Amino acid sequence: MNKFFTLIFLLFSSVLLFGQNSKPFVLGVIEEIQSKELGENRILNLYLPEGYKAEDATKYPVIYLLDGSADEDFIHIAGLVQFNSFEWINQVPKSIVVGIATVDRRRDFTFPTSIEKDQKRYASSGHSDKFIAFIEKELQPFIDKKYKTTVSKTIIGQSLGGLLETEILLKKPTLFNHYVIVSPSIWWDNGSILNLDSPLFQENFKQETSIYIAVGKEGPTPTDIPRVMEADANLLAEKIKASKSKNIKVFFDYLPQENHATILHPAVSNAFKFFYPKVQE
């Protein structure tokens, strides 16, 4: 019996000792921004590249990630950026990752729909204009003021996030230089976004912009009017390819081995290869 209690005491002591010597594993920085456009505070999760120092002159590209909560896509996408920026990989320049934590993605990522069933099914939807204003007028200026940033800005999003990116790309294309649009929900409002005209399509569009569009084997959309995810993504890519501007690059990536749940990580990895092609020796 005494040996039993001695063992318990030793185990308990070792746990206490371990706890006293342990240190938190710091992945990044959490910021909170008060948004007048949205009428609420928003949480930002930030990954800062190795060697980042506020006092240094070095500046870094910024990658904005939709669905960027800690329990969503922030950790694995930040890890992908870190991995690809290792010196022995050297696929991506060292970058700041800004994960925008989700509050209500149906509200923030969708424009108003004319489909009555979707109006009822997604009652909070239709306010992407406010979220885009938040990105343009509040979020980007906040990051540029507080952190050492270059003019290079990337945005990553999937599904409804891909729909929001498409809306930004067509309505305000200069907000970002690189767009990673994965499995976009073009089906929203029966694909009406495909009918939008855009400054992006004009010959005088000057900003060099790279657009990566990916879709997996995903099939029919959740709509009463039949649509297919793969077909919609391809239609979007073809629409952009028809731009008269010589400053637009677009790549359509069909990944039949992936589905809606698995596609984001491999797609982002492929997007980096498209944005930053290595010179063959």
Protein Blocks (a to p, Z undefined) as FASTA:
>chain_A
ZZmmmmmmmmmmmmmmmmmmpccddfbdcdddddfklopacdddddddehiafkbmbdcd
ddddehiafklmmmmmmmmmmmmmpmklomaccddddddddfblmlmmpccdfbfklmmm
mmmgoilmmmmmmmmmmmmmmmmmmpccdfbdcdddehjlmmmmmmmmmmmmmlpmbdcd
ehiafkggghmlmmpccfklpmklmbdcddddddddebjadbfbdcdfklmmmmmmmmmm
mpmbfkbccdddddfkbcfklmmmmmmmmmmmmmmccddZZ
